């Protein structure tokens, strides 16, 4: 199939240099790259489930967790915002 395609300058330069490096025609390099790219775009790999393991942190002795303002002042100093 013959069609007109406008490539960004950086993509065209990369394809041209790749074709020269491989000693293959520009058309063949572009078609191969499109096949690989389209396979990845149309069938993306499924995302892996991300899990973190919880662990007990406990409460620090000597701090009151009833008054958040006082706790922030203790942790960050009196100039906290």
BAVEXDO-926091 format. One line per 3 residues: their letters; for each residue x, y, z of C-alpha. Coordinates in pm, 1 decimal. Layout:
N
a = X:Y:Z; ...
//
This chain:
81
xxx = 0.0:0.0:0.0; 133.7:339.0:-90.9; 55.3:632.2:136.9
xxx = 201.8:966.2:237.6; 337.7:990.8:587.8; 492.8:1295.3:751.2
xxx = 770.6:1208.5:994.1; 909.9:1438.1:1257.2; 1262.9:1549.7:1167.2
xxx = 1426.3:1355.8:1452.6; 1240.4:1035.5:1359.6; 1331.7:1069.4:991.3
xxx = 1697.8:1130.5:1077.4; 1707.6:829.2:1309.0; 1545.1:606.8:1045.5
xxx = 1783.7:729.5:773.8; 2092.0:675.4:988.7; 1961.2:333.8:1095.3
xxx = 1902.5:234.6:733.2; 2255.6:343.9:640.8; 2404.4:161.7:940.7
xxx = 2216.3:-161.1:862.0; 2263.7:-129.5:487.5; 1890.9:-168.4:432.5
xxx = 1642.2:48.4:244.4; 1474.7:332.0:435.4; 1130.8:182.2:361.8
xxx = 1228.9:-152.3:515.8; 1361.8:8.3:835.1; 1051.6:225.5:877.0
xxx = 818.6:-71.7:820.9; 1009.1:-286.5:1072.8; 1001.4:-6.9:1332.1
xxx = 628.7:49.2:1276.5; 554.8:-322.4:1319.7; 739.5:-333.8:1649.7
xxx = 592.4:-5.1:1770.5; 236.4:-89.2:1672.1; 256.8:-425.7:1847.0
xxx = 362.2:-251.1:2166.6; 102.5:27.1:2135.9; -190.5:-199.2:2046.4
xxx = -102.8:-479.0:2291.2; 67.2:-316.9:2589.8; 200.4:-549.2:2859.2
xxx = -28.4:-578.8:3157.3; 77.1:-373.7:3456.7; 221.7:-565.8:3746.9
xxx = 34.7:-536.7:4073.0; 232.6:-326.1:4318.8; 210.0:-419.1:4684.1
xxx = 386.5:-290.0:4990.7; 418.5:-474.8:5313.8; 293.8:-292.2:5617.5
xxx = 478.8:-299.3:5941.9; 384.6:-170.7:6283.5; 544.8:163.5:6357.1
xxx = 408.5:211.7:6704.9; 381.3:542.0:6887.2; 679.1:732.9:7019.8
xxx = 687.5:768.5:7394.7; 657.1:1113.8:7538.8; 445.4:1256.1:7254.5
xxx = 77.3:1334.9:7282.5; -120.9:1237.7:6974.0; -438.0:1406.3:7101.7
xxx = -336.6:1760.1:6994.8; -210.5:1774.5:6635.3; -99.7:2137.5:6663.7
xxx = 118.6:2059.0:6962.1; 256.0:1749.5:6789.3; 349.4:1950.3:6477.8
xxx = 512.0:2218.4:6688.6; 718.4:1952.9:6863.2; 814.4:1778.3:6538.7
xxx = 876.1:2081.9:6316.5; 944.8:2360.9:6559.1; 729.9:2658.9:6646.2
xxx = 752.9:2808.4:6294.8; 551.2:2534.7:6122.3; 275.3:2644.8:5883.9
//
